[in-house]
Amino acid sequence: MRNTIVIAVPKGRIFEELEPLLDQIDITPEPAFFDERSRQLQFKTNHADIEFIRVRSFDVATFVAFGAADLGVAGSDVLMEFDYPDLYAPVDLNIGHCRLSVAEPAALAATDDPSRWSHVRIATKYPHVTKEHFARRGVQAECIKLNGAMELAPTLGLSERIVDLVSSGATLKANGLVEVEVIAEISSRLIVNRTVYKTRGEKVARLIEAFSDAVKARAA
């Protein structure tokens, strides 16, 4: 068993929102973490027993579920898609807010009636969540897995609709798409490997409590 606690954090804007919480609980990564030109992926902190790894947002849950990291910060969209039984998500960090939505071309939406759908062809990186969502409505969803540039799919005839994360909606608008249905409201969660929680309970519990207290303090 390693002596350090490894925390997996996603690249990009989520860390920018996470940073104030880390400041509140006095965890600071080494300067290289903030250097966008750095190819380094593992980072020390101001605590000898805590390290960060920086990975793609979709990979955080996998690193934690399989024990490569002990804790992590992952969007609820990722947790819904992978549904790993080895993950425990004790704290909603109240950051990374957006929504997982169905979108289609504005011209189609002008005459479309989602309540009459029986079969949909959708480009998404969330095939599991998408199929479950439409199955609950009795709609068959044919999912085409994409990892990015989702908005191109309707334009180029790959699919009529997409399921993707939406924040401001600016990217959809720029590509002639509109939201027609919200599947879920999304936020980022602190996640923990269940085995680690059992075997290193005291140290992990202190971190969970610190994050929880920081979230409550910000909301007060």
C-alpha positions in Angstrom: 0.0 0.0 0.0 1.4 3.4 -0.9 1.9 6.0 1.8 0.5 8.9 -0.2 -3.0 9.8 -1.0 -3.4 10.3 -4.8 -6.1 12.6 -6.0 -7.1 12.6 -9.7 -8.3 16.0 -11.0 -9.5 16.8 -14.5 -7.8 19.2 -16.9 -9.4 22.4 -17.9 -11.9 24.7 -16.3 -13.0 22.4 -13.5 -9.7 22.7 -11.8 -10.0 26.5 -12.0 -13.3 26.2 -10.0 -11.7 23.6 -7.7 -8.8 25.8 -6.8 -10.6 28.0 -4.2 -11.8 24.9 -2.4 -8.3 23.6 -2.3 -7.1 26.9 -0.9 -9.7 26.6 1.9 -8.4 23.2 2.9 -4.8 24.2 2.5 -3.8 21.9 -0.3 -1.5 23.5 -2.9 0.0 21.7 -5.9 3.5 22.4 -7.0 3.9 25.3 -9.5 4.3 23.0 -12.5 0.7 22.0 -12.1 -0.4 25.5 -13.3 2.0 25.6 -16.2 -0.1 24.8 -19.3 3.1 24.0 -21.3 4.1 21.3 -18.8 3.8 17.7 -19.9 4.1 16.5 -16.3 1.1 14.5 -15.1 1.9 13.8 -11.5 2.4 16.5 -9.0 3.5 16.9 -5.3 1.6 19.3 -3.0 2.5 21.2 0.2 1.6 18.0 2.1 4.1 15.1 1.8 1.3 12.5 1.9 -0.9 14.0 -0.8 -0.3 14.1 -4.5 -2.3 15.1 -7.6 -2.5 13.4 -11.0 -4.0 15.4 -13.9 -6.0 13.4 -16.4 -8.9 13.8 -18.8 -12.2 14.4 -17.1 -13.7 11.2 -18.6 -10.7 9.2 -17.1 -10.9 10.4 -13.5 -13.6 7.9 -12.5 -11.6 5.0 -14.1 -8.4 5.9 -12.3 -10.2 6.0 -9.0 -12.4 2.9 -9.6 -9.4 0.7 -10.3 -7.3 2.1 -7.5 -4.7 4.0 -9.5 -6.0 7.1 -7.6 -7.6 7.1 -4.1 -9.8 10.1 -4.6 -10.8 12.3 -7.5 -13.0 15.1 -8.8 -15.5 13.9 -11.5 -18.6 15.3 -13.1 -21.9 13.6 -12.3 -22.2 13.0 -16.1 -19.1 10.7 -15.9 -20.4 8.9 -12.9 -23.8 8.3 -14.6 -22.1 7.0 -17.8 -19.7 4.5 -16.2 -21.7 3.7 -13.0 -18.7 2.0 -11.4 -19.7 0.0 -8.2 -16.3 0.7 -6.6 -16.9 4.4 -6.4 -18.4 6.4 -3.6 -19.3 10.0 -4.2 -19.8 11.6 -0.7 -19.6 15.3 -1.6 -21.2 17.5 -4.3 -18.6 20.2 -4.7 -21.1 22.6 -6.2 -18.7 23.4 -9.1 -18.7 22.6 -12.8 -22.4 23.3 -13.2 -23.9 22.5 -16.6 -26.5 20.2 -18.1 -26.6 17.1 -20.2 -29.0 17.8 -23.1 -30.4 16.7 -26.3 -29.9 19.2 -29.2 -30.9 19.3 -32.8 -30.7 21.8 -35.7 -32.9 24.9 -35.1 -34.7 24.3 -38.4 -35.7 20.8 -37.3 -36.7 22.0 -33.8 -39.1 24.5 -35.3 -41.4 21.7 -36.5 -40.3 18.8 -34.3 -42.3 17.2 -31.5 -40.1 15.2 -29.1 -43.2 13.5 -27.6 -43.7 11.7 -30.9 -40.2 10.3 -31.2 -40.1 6.4 -31.5 -36.5 6.1 -32.8 -33.7 8.6 -32.7 -30.1 8.5 -34.0 -27.8 10.4 -31.7 -24.1 11.3 -31.7 -22.8 11.4 -28.2 -20.0 10.3 -25.8 -22.7 9.2 -23.4 -24.2 6.2 -25.1 -25.1 4.4 -21.8 -26.9 7.5 -20.3 -28.6 8.3 -23.6 -30.0 4.8 -24.2 -31.3 4.6 -20.6 -32.9 8.0 -20.9 -34.8 7.2 -24.1 -35.6 3.7 -23.0 -37.5 5.2 -20.0 -39.6 7.0 -22.6 -40.1 4.0 -24.8 -37.9 5.5 -27.5 -35.2 3.4 -29.3 -31.9 5.3 -29.4 -29.2 4.4 -31.9 -26.1 6.0 -30.5 -23.0 6.9 -32.5 -20.0 7.3 -30.1 -18.0 10.4 -30.6 -15.4 11.9 -28.2 -15.6 15.5 -29.5 -16.8 17.9 -32.2 -20.3 16.6 -31.5 -21.9 19.7 -33.0 -20.7 18.6 -36.5 -22.7 15.4 -36.5 -26.1 17.0 -37.6 -24.4 19.3 -40.1 -22.6 16.5 -41.8 -25.5 14.0 -41.7 -24.0 11.7 -39.2 -27.0 12.0 -36.9 -30.0 14.3 -36.6 -29.4 15.0 -32.9 -26.7 15.0 -30.3 -26.5 14.5 -26.6 -23.7 16.6 -24.9 -22.9 18.9 -22.1 -24.3 22.4 -22.4 -23.2 25.4 -20.3 -24.0 28.8 -21.9 -25.4 27.2 -25.1 -23.0 29.4 -27.2 -21.4 26.5 -29.0 -24.7 25.1 -30.0 -25.9 28.4 -31.3 -22.7 28.9 -33.3 -23.4 25.6 -35.0 -27.1 26.1 -35.7 -28.3 23.8 -32.9 -30.8 24.3 -30.0 -31.6 22.3 -26.9 -34.8 20.4 -27.0 -34.5 18.3 -23.9 -32.5 18.3 -20.6 -31.5 14.8 -19.5 -29.7 15.8 -16.2 -28.3 18.8 -14.3 -24.6 18.2 -13.8 -22.1 19.2 -11.1 -18.7 17.9 -10.0 -18.4 15.4 -7.1 -15.6 14.3 -4.8 -15.3 10.6 -5.5 -13.5 7.9 -3.4 -12.4 4.4 -4.1 -14.5 2.2 -1.7 -11.7 -0.1 -0.8 -9.4 2.8 0.0 -12.2 4.3 2.2 -12.3 1.0 4.2 -8.6 0.5 4.5 -7.4 4.1 5.0 -10.6 5.3 6.5 -9.3 7.9 9.0 -7.1 9.8 6.5 -9.7 9.7 3.7 -12.5 10.6 6.1 -10.5 13.8 7.2 -10.2 14.8 3.5 -13.9 14.2 2.8 -14.9 16.2 5.9 -12.5 19.0 4.9 -14.0 19.2 1.4 -17.5 19.1 2.8 -16.8 21.9 5.2 -15.3 24.0 2.5 -18.3 23.6 0.3 -20.6 24.5 3.1 -18.5 27.6 4.0 -18.7 28.9 0.4 -22.4 28.4 0.3 -23.0 30.2 3.6 
